Amino acid sequence: MKILSLGCKTMREGVLASSIFFIAGVLMILAGTRIVPEIFYMQHIVIALGMLLLLLAPIVLISTFLLSVLPGAKEKLEKCEH
């Protein structure tokens, strides 16, 4: 499968995406509690989206890790420059 292909770039992108999701989630929760006005449940919507991003951050990181421990991934990752 092409979607399960793992390389050096994929590992970096997974860690980067996970950290971006985490930072964006924290910022959205802070914005929802302090900045967003209480109109049409906007605070709740922004906080819920922030929680979703916080939930996705470890899922992306764990899935990247699980892809790296698949059989055959070791040979691909040995070619990487760390």
mmCIF file of the N, C-alpha and C atoms, coordinates in Angstrom:
data_MODEL
# 
_entry.id   MODEL 
# 
loop_
_atom_site.group_PDB 
_atom_site.id 
_atom_site.type_symbol 
_atom_site.label_atom_id 
_atom_site.label_alt_id 
_atom_site.label_comp_id 
_atom_site.label_asym_id 
_atom_site.label_entity_id 
_atom_site.label_seq_id 
_atom_site.pdbx_PDB_ins_code 
_atom_site.Cartn_x 
_atom_site.Cartn_y 
_atom_site.Cartn_z 
_atom_site.occupancy 
_atom_site.B_iso_or_equiv 
_atom_site.pdbx_formal_charge 
_atom_site.auth_seq_id 
_atom_site.auth_comp_id 
_atom_site.auth_asym_id 
_atom_site.auth_atom_id 
_atom_site.pdbx_PDB_model_num 
ATOM 1   N N  . MET A 1 1  ? 0.839   -1.187 0.000  1.00 0.00 ? 1  MET A N  1 
ATOM 2   C CA . MET A 1 1  ? 0.000   0.000  0.000  1.00 0.00 ? 1  MET A CA 1 
ATOM 3   C C  . MET A 1 1  ? 0.879   1.244  0.000  1.00 0.00 ? 1  MET A C  1 
ATOM 4   N N  . LYS A 1 2  ? 0.483   2.203  -0.771 1.00 0.00 ? 2  LYS A N  1 
ATOM 5   C CA . LYS A 1 2  ? 1.240   3.446  -0.850 1.00 0.00 ? 2  LYS A CA 1 
ATOM 6   C C  . LYS A 1 2  ? 1.026   4.303  0.392  1.00 0.00 ? 2  LYS A C  1 
ATOM 7   N N  . ILE A 1 3  ? -0.136  4.217  1.005  1.00 0.00 ? 3  ILE A N  1 
ATOM 8   C CA . ILE A 1 3  ? -0.435  5.058  2.165  1.00 0.00 ? 3  ILE A CA 1 
ATOM 9   C C  . ILE A 1 3  ? 0.379   4.646  3.392  1.00 0.00 ? 3  ILE A C  1 
ATOM 10  N N  . LEU A 1 4  ? 0.788   3.397  3.462  1.00 0.00 ? 4  LEU A N  1 
ATOM 11  C CA . LEU A 1 4  ? 1.565   2.933  4.604  1.00 0.00 ? 4  LEU A CA 1 
ATOM 12  C C  . LEU A 1 4  ? 3.067   3.002  4.358  1.00 0.00 ? 4  LEU A C  1 
ATOM 13  N N  . SER A 1 5  ? 3.470   3.680  3.291  1.00 0.00 ? 5  SER A N  1 
ATOM 14  C CA . SER A 1 5  ? 4.900   3.791  3.044  1.00 0.00 ? 5  SER A CA 1 
ATOM 15  C C  . SER A 1 5  ? 5.509   4.769  4.036  1.00 0.00 ? 5  SER A C  1 
ATOM 16  N N  . LEU A 1 6  ? 6.658   4.403  4.558  1.00 0.00 ? 6  LEU A N  1 
ATOM 17  C CA . LEU A 1 6  ? 7.305   5.197  5.585  1.00 0.00 ? 6  LEU A CA 1 
ATOM 18  C C  . LEU A 1 6  ? 8.703   5.546  5.139  1.00 0.00 ? 6  LEU A C  1 
ATOM 19  N N  . GLY A 1 7  ? 9.069   6.754  5.349  1.00 0.00 ? 7  GLY A N  1 
ATOM 20  C CA . GLY A 1 7  ? 10.418  7.195  5.025  1.00 0.00 ? 7  GLY A CA 1 
ATOM 21  C C  . GLY A 1 7  ? 10.847  8.258  6.012  1.00 0.00 ? 7  GLY A C  1 
ATOM 22  N N  . CYS A 1 8  ? 12.015  8.821  5.780  1.00 0.00 ? 8  CYS A N  1 
ATOM 23  C CA . CYS A 1 8  ? 12.534  9.849  6.681  1.00 0.00 ? 8  CYS A CA 1 
ATOM 24  C C  . CYS A 1 8  ? 11.629  11.070 6.689  1.00 0.00 ? 8  CYS A C  1 
ATOM 25  N N  . LYS A 1 9  ? 11.156  11.443 5.515  1.00 0.00 ? 9  LYS A N  1 
ATOM 26  C CA . LYS A 1 9  ? 10.299  12.623 5.403  1.00 0.00 ? 9  LYS A CA 1 
ATOM 27  C C  . LYS A 1 9  ? 8.962   12.381 6.102  1.00 0.00 ? 9  LYS A C  1 
ATOM 28  N N  . THR A 1 10 ? 8.430   11.184 5.994  1.00 0.00 ? 10 THR A N  1 
ATOM 29  C CA . THR A 1 10 ? 7.147   10.861 6.628  1.00 0.00 ? 10 THR A CA 1 
ATOM 30  C C  . THR A 1 10 ? 7.249   10.919 8.145  1.00 0.00 ? 10 THR A C  1 
ATOM 31  N N  . MET A 1 11 ? 8.365   10.443 8.690  1.00 0.00 ? 11 MET A N  1 
ATOM 32  C CA . MET A 1 11 ? 8.559   10.497 10.135 1.00 0.00 ? 11 MET A CA 1 
ATOM 33  C C  . MET A 1 11 ? 8.616   11.944 10.616 1.00 0.00 ? 11 MET A C  1 
ATOM 34  N N  . ARG A 1 12 ? 9.362   12.759 9.916  1.00 0.00 ? 12 ARG A N  1 
ATOM 35  C CA . ARG A 1 12 ? 9.464   14.177 10.298 1.00 0.00 ? 12 ARG A CA 1 
ATOM 36  C C  . ARG A 1 12 ? 8.116   14.870 10.184 1.00 0.00 ? 12 ARG A C  1 
ATOM 37  N N  . GLU A 1 13 ? 7.388   14.587 9.125  1.00 0.00 ? 13 GLU A N  1 
ATOM 38  C CA . GLU A 1 13 ? 6.082   15.212 8.939  1.00 0.00 ? 13 GLU A CA 1 
ATOM 39  C C  . GLU A 1 13 ? 5.096   14.782 10.020 1.00 0.00 ? 13 GLU A C  1 
ATOM 40  N N  . GLY A 1 14 ? 5.176   13.519 10.446 1.00 0.00 ? 14 GLY A N  1 
ATOM 41  C CA . GLY A 1 14 ? 4.282   13.044 11.502 1.00 0.00 ? 14 GLY A CA 1 
ATOM 42  C C  . GLY A 1 14 ? 4.540   13.733 12.824 1.00 0.00 ? 14 GLY A C  1 
ATOM 43  N N  . VAL A 1 15 ? 5.806   13.883 13.169 1.00 0.00 ? 15 VAL A N  1 
ATOM 44  C CA . VAL A 1 15 ? 6.150   14.568 14.419 1.00 0.00 ? 15 VAL A CA 1 
ATOM 45  C C  . VAL A 1 15 ? 5.802   16.049 14.326 1.00 0.00 ? 15 VAL A C  1 
ATOM 46  N N  . LEU A 1 16 ? 6.058   16.659 13.188 1.00 0.00 ? 16 LEU A N  1 
ATOM 47  C CA . LEU A 1 16 ? 5.737   18.071 13.007 1.00 0.00 ? 16 LEU A CA 1 
ATOM 48  C C  . LEU A 1 16 ? 4.230   18.306 13.059 1.00 0.00 ? 16 LEU A C  1 
ATOM 49  N N  . ALA A 1 17 ? 3.458   17.460 12.399 1.00 0.00 ? 17 ALA A N  1 
ATOM 50  C CA . ALA A 1 17 ? 2.001   17.599 12.428 1.00 0.00 ? 17 ALA A CA 1 
ATOM 51  C C  . ALA A 1 17 ? 1.457   17.410 13.841 1.00 0.00 ? 17 ALA A C  1 
ATOM 52  N N  . SER A 1 18 ? 2.013   16.473 14.568 1.00 0.00 ? 18 SER A N  1 
ATOM 53  C CA . SER A 1 18 ? 1.579   16.240 15.936 1.00 0.00 ? 18 SER A CA 1 
ATOM 54  C C  . SER A 1 18 ? 1.848   17.458 16.816 1.00 0.00 ? 18 SER A C  1 
ATOM 55  N N  . SER A 1 19 ? 3.018   18.053 16.671 1.00 0.00 ? 19 SER A N  1 
ATOM 56  C CA . SER A 1 19 ? 3.323   19.223 17.490 1.00 0.00 ? 19 SER A CA 1 
ATOM 57  C C  . SER A 1 19 ? 2.484   20.430 17.086 1.00 0.00 ? 19 SER A C  1 
ATOM 58  N N  . ILE A 1 20 ? 2.214   20.571 15.805 1.00 0.00 ? 20 ILE A N  1 
ATOM 59  C CA . ILE A 1 20 ? 1.354   21.677 15.356 1.00 0.00 ? 20 ILE A CA 1 
ATOM 60  C C  . ILE A 1 20 ? -0.067  21.493 15.879 1.00 0.00 ? 20 ILE A C  1 
ATOM 61  N N  . PHE A 1 21 ? -0.596  20.273 15.835 1.00 0.00 ? 21 PHE A N  1 
ATOM 62  C CA . PHE A 1 21 ? -1.922  20.012 16.379 1.00 0.00 ? 21 PHE A CA 1 
ATOM 63  C C  . PHE A 1 21 ? -1.975  20.332 17.864 1.00 0.00 ? 21 PHE A C  1 
ATOM 64  N N  . PHE A 1 22 ? -0.939  19.955 18.615 1.00 0.00 ? 22 PHE A N  1 
ATOM 65  C CA . PHE A 1 22 ? -0.916  20.201 20.050 1.00 0.00 ? 22 PHE A CA 1 
ATOM 66  C C  . PHE A 1 22 ? -0.903  21.695 20.349 1.00 0.00 ? 22 PHE A C  1 
ATOM 67  N N  . ILE A 1 23 ? -0.013  22.438 19.695 1.00 0.00 ? 23 ILE A N  1 
ATOM 68  C CA . ILE A 1 23 ? 0.089   23.879 19.938 1.00 0.00 ? 23 ILE A CA 1 
ATOM 69  C C  . ILE A 1 23 ? -1.188  24.591 19.508 1.00 0.00 ? 23 ILE A C  1 
ATOM 70  N N  . ALA A 1 24 ? -1.733  24.219 18.350 1.00 0.00 ? 24 ALA A N  1 
ATOM 71  C CA . ALA A 1 24 ? -2.976  24.840 17.880 1.00 0.00 ? 24 ALA A CA 1 
ATOM 72  C C  . ALA A 1 24 ? -4.133  24.522 18.812 1.00 0.00 ? 24 ALA A C  1 
ATOM 73  N N  . GLY A 1 25 ? -4.183  23.304 19.346 1.00 0.00 ? 25 GLY A N  1 
ATOM 74  C CA . GLY A 1 25 ? -5.239  22.937 20.281 1.00 0.00 ? 25 GLY A CA 1 
ATOM 75  C C  . GLY A 1 25 ? -5.180  23.751 21.556 1.00 0.00 ? 25 GLY A C  1 
ATOM 76  N N  . VAL A 1 26 ? -3.988  23.905 22.107 1.00 0.00 ? 26 VAL A N  1 
ATOM 77  C CA . VAL A 1 26 ? -3.838  24.706 23.334 1.00 0.00 ? 26 VAL A CA 1 
ATOM 78  C C  . VAL A 1 26 ? -4.213  26.159 23.068 1.00 0.00 ? 26 VAL A C  1 
ATOM 79  N N  . LEU A 1 27 ? -3.763  26.706 21.942 1.00 0.00 ? 27 LEU A N  1 
ATOM 80  C CA . LEU A 1 27 ? -4.092  28.091 21.618 1.00 0.00 ? 27 LEU A CA 1 
ATOM 81  C C  . LEU A 1 27 ? -5.588  28.288 21.387 1.00 0.00 ? 27 LEU A C  1 
ATOM 82  N N  . MET A 1 28 ? -6.247  27.315 20.749 1.00 0.00 ? 28 MET A N  1 
ATOM 83  C CA . MET A 1 28 ? -7.688  27.443 20.527 1.00 0.00 ? 28 MET A CA 1 
ATOM 84  C C  . MET A 1 28 ? -8.465  27.360 21.830 1.00 0.00 ? 28 MET A C  1 
ATOM 85  N N  . ILE A 1 29 ? -8.031  26.513 22.741 1.00 0.00 ? 29 ILE A N  1 
ATOM 86  C CA . ILE A 1 29 ? -8.710  26.427 24.037 1.00 0.00 ? 29 ILE A CA 1 
ATOM 87  C C  . ILE A 1 29 ? -8.531  27.732 24.811 1.00 0.00 ? 29 ILE A C  1 
ATOM 88  N N  . LEU A 1 30 ? -7.318  28.271 24.792 1.00 0.00 ? 30 LEU A N  1 
ATOM 89  C CA . LEU A 1 30 ? -7.089  29.547 25.466 1.00 0.00 ? 30 LEU A CA 1 
ATOM 90  C C  . LEU A 1 30 ? -7.893  30.673 24.821 1.00 0.00 ? 30 LEU A C  1 
ATOM 91  N N  . ALA A 1 31 ? -7.953  30.693 23.500 1.00 0.00 ? 31 ALA A N  1 
ATOM 92  C CA . ALA A 1 31 ? -8.739  31.711 22.809 1.00 0.00 ? 31 ALA A CA 1 
ATOM 93  C C  . ALA A 1 31 ? -10.223 31.550 23.116 1.00 0.00 ? 31 ALA A C  1 
ATOM 94  N N  . GLY A 1 32 ? -10.685 30.315 23.189 1.00 0.00 ? 32 GLY A N  1 
ATOM 95  C CA . GLY A 1 32 ? -12.097 30.075 23.480 1.00 0.00 ? 32 GLY A CA 1 
ATOM 96  C C  . GLY A 1 32 ? -12.493 30.495 24.879 1.00 0.00 ? 32 GLY A C  1 
ATOM 97  N N  . THR A 1 33 ? -11.580 30.384 25.820 1.00 0.00 ? 33 THR A N  1 
ATOM 98  C CA . THR A 1 33 ? -11.918 30.757 27.192 1.00 0.00 ? 33 THR A CA 1 
ATOM 99  C C  . THR A 1 33 ? -11.713 32.237 27.474 1.00 0.00 ? 33 THR A C  1 
ATOM 100 N N  . ARG A 1 34 ? -10.851 32.905 26.703 1.00 0.00 ? 34 ARG A N  1 
ATOM 101 C CA . ARG A 1 34 ? -10.509 34.287 27.039 1.00 0.00 ? 34 ARG A CA 1 
ATOM 102 C C  . ARG A 1 34 ? -10.897 35.330 25.988 1.00 0.00 ? 34 ARG A C  1 
ATOM 103 N N  . ILE A 1 35 ? -10.905 34.995 24.727 1.00 0.00 ? 35 ILE A N  1 
ATOM 104 C CA . ILE A 1 35 ? -11.065 36.004 23.680 1.00 0.00 ? 35 ILE A CA 1 
ATOM 105 C C  . ILE A 1 35 ? -12.428 35.942 22.994 1.00 0.00 ? 35 ILE A C  1 
ATOM 106 N N  . VAL A 1 36 ? -12.883 34.752 22.660 1.00 0.00 ? 36 VAL A N  1 
ATOM 107 C CA . VAL A 1 36 ? -14.100 34.588 21.850 1.00 0.00 ? 36 VAL A CA 1 
ATOM 108 C C  . VAL A 1 36 ? -15.322 35.030 22.653 1.00 0.00 ? 36 VAL A C  1 
ATOM 109 N N  . PRO A 1 37 ? -16.182 35.859 22.048 1.00 0.00 ? 37 PRO A N  1 
ATOM 110 C CA . PRO A 1 37 ? -17.386 36.312 22.764 1.00 0.00 ? 37 PRO A CA 1 
ATOM 111 C C  . PRO A 1 37 ? -18.425 35.196 22.903 1.00 0.00 ? 37 PRO A C  1 
ATOM 112 N N  . GLU A 1 38 ? -19.333 35.395 23.829 1.00 0.00 ? 38 GLU A N  1 
ATOM 113 C CA . GLU A 1 38 ? -20.376 34.393 24.087 1.00 0.00 ? 38 GLU A CA 1 
ATOM 114 C C  . GLU A 1 38 ? -21.576 34.598 23.160 1.00 0.00 ? 38 GLU A C  1 
ATOM 115 N N  . ILE A 1 39 ? -21.351 34.442 21.882 1.00 0.00 ? 39 ILE A N  1 
ATOM 116 C CA . ILE A 1 39 ? -22.416 34.612 20.894 1.00 0.00 ? 39 ILE A CA 1 
ATOM 117 C C  . ILE A 1 39 ? -22.590 33.298 20.148 1.00 0.00 ? 39 ILE A C  1 
ATOM 118 N N  . PHE A 1 40 ? -23.817 32.791 20.089 1.00 0.00 ? 40 PHE A N  1 
ATOM 119 C CA . PHE A 1 40 ? -24.154 31.573 19.342 1.00 0.00 ? 40 PHE A CA 1 
ATOM 120 C C  . PHE A 1 40 ? -23.264 30.389 19.727 1.00 0.00 ? 40 PHE A C  1 
ATOM 121 N N  . TYR A 1 41 ? -22.978 30.242 20.979 1.00 0.00 ? 41 TYR A N  1 
ATOM 122 C CA . TYR A 1 41 ? -22.159 29.134 21.485 1.00 0.00 ? 41 TYR A CA 1 
ATOM 123 C C  . TYR A 1 41 ? -20.772 29.085 20.848 1.00 0.00 ? 41 TYR A C  1 
ATOM 124 N N  . MET A 1 42 ? -20.246 30.229 20.437 1.00 0.00 ? 42 MET A N  1 
ATOM 125 C CA . MET A 1 42 ? -18.934 30.258 19.785 1.00 0.00 ? 42 MET A CA 1 
ATOM 126 C C  . MET A 1 42 ? -17.828 29.774 20.717 1.00 0.00 ? 42 MET A C  1 
ATOM 127 N N  . GLN A 1 43 ? -17.919 30.106 22.004 1.00 0.00 ? 43 GLN A N  1 
ATOM 128 C CA . GLN A 1 43 ? -16.901 29.646 22.943 1.00 0.00 ? 43 GLN A CA 1 
ATOM 129 C C  . GLN A 1 43 ? -16.849 28.125 22.981 1.00 0.00 ? 43 GLN A C  1 
ATOM 130 N N  . HIS A 1 44 ? -18.014 27.501 23.041 1.00 0.00 ? 44 HIS A N  1 
ATOM 131 C CA . HIS A 1 44 ? -18.074 26.042 23.104 1.00 0.00 ? 44 HIS A CA 1 
ATOM 132 C C  . HIS A 1 44 ? -17.544 25.398 21.825 1.00 0.00 ? 44 HIS A C  1 
ATOM 133 N N  . ILE A 1 45 ? -17.838 26.004 20.693 1.00 0.00 ? 45 ILE A N  1 
ATOM 134 C CA . ILE A 1 45 ? -17.383 25.458 19.411 1.00 0.00 ? 45 ILE A CA 1 
ATOM 135 C C  . ILE A 1 45 ? -15.867 25.548 19.307 1.00 0.00 ? 45 ILE A C  1 
ATOM 136 N N  . VAL A 1 46 ? -15.292 26.680 19.690 1.00 0.00 ? 46 VAL A N  1 
ATOM 137 C CA . VAL A 1 46 ? -13.843 26.861 19.605 1.00 0.00 ? 46 VAL A CA 1 
ATOM 138 C C  . VAL A 1 46 ? -13.137 25.936 20.587 1.00 0.00 ? 46 VAL A C  1 
ATOM 139 N N  . ILE A 1 47 ? -13.670 25.803 21.790 1.00 0.00 ? 47 ILE A N  1 
ATOM 140 C CA . ILE A 1 47 ? -13.069 24.907 22.777 1.00 0.00 ? 47 ILE A CA 1 
ATOM 141 C C  . ILE A 1 47 ? -13.176 23.454 22.314 1.00 0.00 ? 47 ILE A C  1 
ATOM 142 N N  . ALA A 1 48 ? -14.297 23.076 21.712 1.00 0.00 ? 48 ALA A N  1 
ATOM 143 C CA . ALA A 1 48 ? -14.453 21.703 21.208 1.00 0.00 ? 48 ALA A CA 1 
ATOM 144 C C  . ALA A 1 48 ? -13.456 21.419 20.081 1.00 0.00 ? 48 ALA A C  1 
ATOM 145 N N  . LEU A 1 49 ? -13.248 22.379 19.194 1.00 0.00 ? 49 LEU A N  1 
ATOM 146 C CA . LEU A 1 49 ? -12.255 22.193 18.127 1.00 0.00 ? 49 LEU A CA 1 
ATOM 147 C C  . LEU A 1 49 ? -10.842 22.096 18.702 1.00 0.00 ? 49 LEU A C  1 
ATOM 148 N N  . GLY A 1 50 ? -10.567 22.873 19.738 1.00 0.00 ? 50 GLY A N  1 
ATOM 149 C CA . GLY A 1 50 ? -9.275  22.777 20.404 1.00 0.00 ? 50 GLY A CA 1 
ATOM 150 C C  . GLY A 1 50 ? -9.076  21.422 21.051 1.00 0.00 ? 50 GLY A C  1 
ATOM 151 N N  . MET A 1 51 ? -10.126 20.894 21.676 1.00 0.00 ? 51 MET A N  1 
ATOM 152 C CA . MET A 1 51 ? -10.038 19.557 22.277 1.00 0.00 ? 51 MET A CA 1 
ATOM 153 C C  . MET A 1 51 ? -9.838  18.489 21.211 1.00 0.00 ? 51 MET A C  1 
ATOM 154 N N  . LEU A 1 52 ? -10.484 18.660 20.059 1.00 0.00 ? 52 LEU A N  1 
ATOM 155 C CA . LEU A 1 52 ? -10.301 17.714 18.960 1.00 0.00 ? 52 LEU A CA 1 
ATOM 156 C C  . LEU A 1 52 ? -8.854  17.713 18.473 1.00 0.00 ? 52 LEU A C  1 
ATOM 157 N N  . LEU A 1 53 ? -8.260  18.898 18.354 1.00 0.00 ? 53 LEU A N  1 
ATOM 158 C CA . LEU A 1 53 ? -6.864  18.977 17.944 1.00 0.00 ? 53 LEU A CA 1 
ATOM 159 C C  . LEU A 1 53 ? -5.949  18.363 18.998 1.00 0.00 ? 53 LEU A C  1 
ATOM 160 N N  . LEU A 1 54 ? -6.262  18.581 20.272 1.00 0.00 ? 54 LEU A N  1 
ATOM 161 C CA . LEU A 1 54 ? -5.465  17.956 21.330 1.00 0.00 ? 54 LEU A CA 1 
ATOM 162 C C  . LEU A 1 54 ? -5.602  16.443 21.303 1.00 0.00 ? 54 LEU A C  1 
ATOM 163 N N  . LEU A 1 55 ? -6.753  15.947 20.909 1.00 0.00 ? 55 LEU A N  1 
ATOM 164 C CA . LEU A 1 55 ? -6.951  14.507 20.802 1.00 0.00 ? 55 LEU A CA 1 
ATOM 165 C C  . LEU A 1 55 ? -6.212  13.933 19.595 1.00 0.00 ? 55 LEU A C  1 
ATOM 166 N N  . LEU A 1 56 ? -6.162  14.674 18.506 1.00 0.00 ? 56 LEU A N  1 
ATOM 167 C CA . LEU A 1 56 ? -5.511  14.193 17.295 1.00 0.00 ? 56 LEU A CA 1 
ATOM 168 C C  . LEU A 1 56 ? -3.986  14.181 17.408 1.00 0.00 ? 56 LEU A C  1 
ATOM 169 N N  . ALA A 1 57 ? -3.412  15.047 18.233 1.00 0.00 ? 57 ALA A N  1 
ATOM 170 C CA . ALA A 1 57 ? -1.952  15.131 18.343 1.00 0.00 ? 57 ALA A CA 1 
ATOM 171 C C  . ALA A 1 57 ? -1.325  13.807 18.760 1.00 0.00 ? 57 ALA A C  1 
ATOM 172 N N  . PRO A 1 58 ? -1.742  13.173 19.864 1.00 0.00 ? 58 PRO A N  1 
ATOM 173 C CA . PRO A 1 58 ? -1.110  11.894 20.202 1.00 0.00 ? 58 PRO A CA 1 
ATOM 174 C C  . PRO A 1 58 ? -1.494  10.762 19.249 1.00 0.00 ? 58 PRO A C  1 
ATOM 175 N N  . ILE A 1 59 ? -2.668  10.850 18.627 1.00 0.00 ? 59 ILE A N  1 
ATOM 176 C CA . ILE A 1 59 ? -3.063  9.810  17.678 1.00 0.00 ? 59 ILE A CA 1 
ATOM 177 C C  . ILE A 1 59 ? -2.122  9.811  16.478 1.00 0.00 ? 59 ILE A C  1 
ATOM 178 N N  . VAL A 1 60 ? -1.789  10.996 15.968 1.00 0.00 ? 60 VAL A N  1 
ATOM 179 C CA . VAL A 1 60 ? -0.863  11.094 14.834 1.00 0.00 ? 60 VAL A CA 1 
ATOM 180 C C  . VAL A 1 60 ? 0.523   10.612 15.247 1.00 0.00 ? 60 VAL A C  1 
ATOM 181 N N  . LEU A 1 61 ? 0.962   10.985 16.443 1.00 0.00 ? 61 LEU A N  1 
ATOM 182 C CA . LEU A 1 61 ? 2.286   10.574 16.907 1.00 0.00 ? 61 LEU A CA 1 
ATOM 183 C C  . LEU A 1 61 ? 2.371   9.068  17.121 1.00 0.00 ? 61 LEU A C  1 
ATOM 184 N N  . ILE A 1 62 ? 1.347   8.489  17.708 1.00 0.00 ? 62 ILE A N  1 
ATOM 185 C CA . ILE A 1 62 ? 1.335   7.042  17.948 1.00 0.00 ? 62 ILE A CA 1 
ATOM 186 C C  . ILE A 1 62 ? 1.246   6.278  16.631 1.00 0.00 ? 62 ILE A C  1 
ATOM 187 N N  . SER A 1 63 ? 0.440   6.770  15.690 1.00 0.00 ? 63 SER A N  1 
ATOM 188 C CA . SER A 1 63 ? 0.342   6.069  14.407 1.00 0.00 ? 63 SER A CA 1 
ATOM 189 C C  . SER A 1 63 ? 1.654   6.142  13.633 1.00 0.00 ? 63 SER A C  1 
ATOM 190 N N  . THR A 1 64 ? 2.375   7.271  13.749 1.00 0.00 ? 64 THR A N  1 
ATOM 191 C CA . THR A 1 64 ? 3.689   7.365  13.114 1.00 0.00 ? 64 THR A CA 1 
ATOM 192 C C  . THR A 1 64 ? 4.659   6.374  13.744 1.00 0.00 ? 64 THR A C  1 
ATOM 193 N N  . PHE A 1 65 ? 4.602   6.240  15.066 1.00 0.00 ? 65 PHE A N  1 
ATOM 194 C CA . PHE A 1 65 ? 5.453   5.273  15.746 1.00 0.00 ? 65 PHE A CA 1 
ATOM 195 C C  . PHE A 1 65 ? 5.110   3.850  15.324 1.00 0.00 ? 65 PHE A C  1 
ATOM 196 N N  . LEU A 1 66 ? 3.823   3.541  15.259 1.00 0.00 ? 66 LEU A N  1 
ATOM 197 C CA . LEU A 1 66 ? 3.420   2.190  14.878 1.00 0.00 ? 66 LEU A CA 1 
ATOM 198 C C  . LEU A 1 66 ? 3.833   1.861  13.454 1.00 0.00 ? 66 LEU A C  1 
ATOM 199 N N  . LEU A 1 67 ? 3.817   2.850  12.568 1.00 0.00 ? 67 LEU A N  1 
ATOM 200 C CA . LEU A 1 67 ? 4.302   2.610  11.206 1.00 0.00 ? 67 LEU A CA 1 
ATOM 201 C C  . LEU A 1 67 ? 5.798   2.335  11.190 1.00 0.00 ? 67 LEU A C  1 
ATOM 202 N N  . SER A 1 68 ? 6.515   2.929  12.138 1.00 0.00 ? 68 SER A N  1 
ATOM 203 C CA . SER A 1 68 ? 7.970   2.728  12.150 1.00 0.00 ? 68 SER A CA 1 
ATOM 204 C C  . SER A 1 68 ? 8.363   1.360  12.686 1.00 0.00 ? 68 SER A C  1 
ATOM 205 N N  . VAL A 1 69 ? 7.486   0.687  13.408 1.00 0.00 ? 69 VAL A N  1 
ATOM 206 C CA . VAL A 1 69 ? 7.827   -0.633 13.936 1.00 0.00 ? 69 VAL A CA 1 
ATOM 207 C C  . VAL A 1 69 ? 7.259   -1.770 13.097 1.00 0.00 ? 69 VAL A C  1 
ATOM 208 N N  . LEU A 1 70 ? 6.642   -1.443 11.982 1.00 0.00 ? 70 LEU A N  1 
ATOM 209 C CA . LEU A 1 70 ? 6.161   -2.481 11.069 1.00 0.00 ? 70 LEU A CA 1 
ATOM 210 C C  . LEU A 1 70 ? 7.343   -3.251 10.482 1.00 0.00 ? 70 LEU A C  1 
ATOM 211 N N  . PRO A 1 71 ? 7.143   -4.516 10.140 1.00 0.00 ? 71 PRO A N  1 
ATOM 212 C CA . PRO A 1 71 ? 8.229   -5.268 9.496  1.00 0.00 ? 71 PRO A CA 1 
ATOM 213 C C  . PRO A 1 71 ? 8.629   -4.620 8.170  1.00 0.00 ? 71 PRO A C  1 
ATOM 214 N N  . GLY A 1 72 ? 9.895   -4.490 7.958  1.00 0.00 ? 72 GLY A N  1 
ATOM 215 C CA . GLY A 1 72 ? 10.399  -3.878 6.733  1.00 0.00 ? 72 GLY A CA 1 
ATOM 216 C C  . GLY A 1 72 ? 10.673  -2.397 6.854  1.00 0.00 ? 72 GLY A C  1 
ATOM 217 N N  . ALA A 1 73 ? 10.207  -1.763 7.919  1.00 0.00 ? 73 ALA A N  1 
ATOM 218 C CA . ALA A 1 73 ? 10.426  -0.331 8.080  1.00 0.00 ? 73 ALA A CA 1 
ATOM 219 C C  . ALA A 1 73 ? 11.840  -0.029 8.561  1.00 0.00 ? 73 ALA A C  1 
ATOM 220 N N  . LYS A 1 74 ? 12.468  -0.997 9.203  1.00 0.00 ? 74 LYS A N  1 
ATOM 221 C CA . LYS A 1 74 ? 13.809  -0.778 9.740  1.00 0.00 ? 74 LYS A CA 1 
ATOM 222 C C  . LYS A 1 74 ? 14.809  -0.505 8.620  1.00 0.00 ? 74 LYS A C  1 
ATOM 223 N N  . GLU A 1 75 ? 14.682  -1.224 7.522  1.00 0.00 ? 75 GLU A N  1 
ATOM 224 C CA . GLU A 1 75 ? 15.604  -1.031 6.403  1.00 0.00 ? 75 GLU A CA 1 
ATOM 225 C C  . GLU A 1 75 ? 15.434  0.355  5.791  1.00 0.00 ? 75 GLU A C  1 
ATOM 226 N N  . LYS A 1 76 ? 14.203  0.814  5.709  1.00 0.00 ? 76 LYS A N  1 
ATOM 227 C CA . LYS A 1 76 ? 13.953  2.140  5.142  1.00 0.00 ? 76 LYS A CA 1 
ATOM 228 C C  . LYS A 1 76 ? 14.486  3.236  6.048  1.00 0.00 ? 76 LYS A C  1 
ATOM 229 N N  . LEU A 1 77 ? 14.353  3.054  7.370  1.00 0.00 ? 77 LEU A N  1 
ATOM 230 C CA . LEU A 1 77 ? 14.760  4.095  8.301  1.00 0.00 ? 77 LEU A CA 1 
ATOM 231 C C  . LEU A 1 77 ? 16.259  4.111  8.550  1.00 0.00 ? 77 LEU A C  1 
ATOM 232 N N  . GLU A 1 78 ? 16.976  3.041  8.231  1.00 0.00 ? 78 GLU A N  1 
ATOM 233 C CA . GLU A 1 78 ? 18.421  3.025  8.406  1.00 0.00 ? 78 GLU A CA 1 
ATOM 234 C C  . GLU A 1 78 ? 19.119  3.952  7.428  1.00 0.00 ? 78 GLU A C  1 
ATOM 235 N N  . LYS A 1 79 ? 18.469  4.277  6.334  1.00 0.00 ? 79 LYS A N  1 
ATOM 236 C CA . LYS A 1 79 ? 19.042  5.156  5.332  1.00 0.00 ? 79 LYS A CA 1 
ATOM 237 C C  . LYS A 1 79 ? 18.912  6.630  5.714  1.00 0.00 ? 79 LYS A C  1 
ATOM 238 N N  . CYS A 1 80 ? 18.184  6.914  6.772  1.00 0.00 ? 80 CYS A N  1 
ATOM 239 C CA . CYS A 1 80 ? 17.934  8.300  7.178  1.00 0.00 ? 80 CYS A CA 1 
ATOM 240 C C  . CYS A 1 80 ? 19.165  8.924  7.828  1.00 0.00 ? 80 CYS A C  1 
ATOM 241 N N  . GLU A 1 81 ? 19.295  10.235 7.643  1.00 0.00 ? 81 GLU A N  1 
ATOM 242 C CA . GLU A 1 81 ? 20.306  10.990 8.366  1.00 0.00 ? 81 GLU A CA 1 
ATOM 243 C C  . GLU A 1 81 ? 19.630  11.682 9.527  1.00 0.00 ? 81 GLU A C  1 
ATOM 244 N N  . HIS A 1 82 ? 20.007  11.316 10.738 1.00 0.00 ? 82 HIS A N  1 
ATOM 245 C CA . HIS A 1 82 ? 19.343  11.860 11.928 1.00 0.00 ? 82 HIS A CA 1 
ATOM 246 C C  . HIS A 1 82 ? 20.030  13.104 12.400 1.00 0.00 ? 82 HIS A C  1 
# 
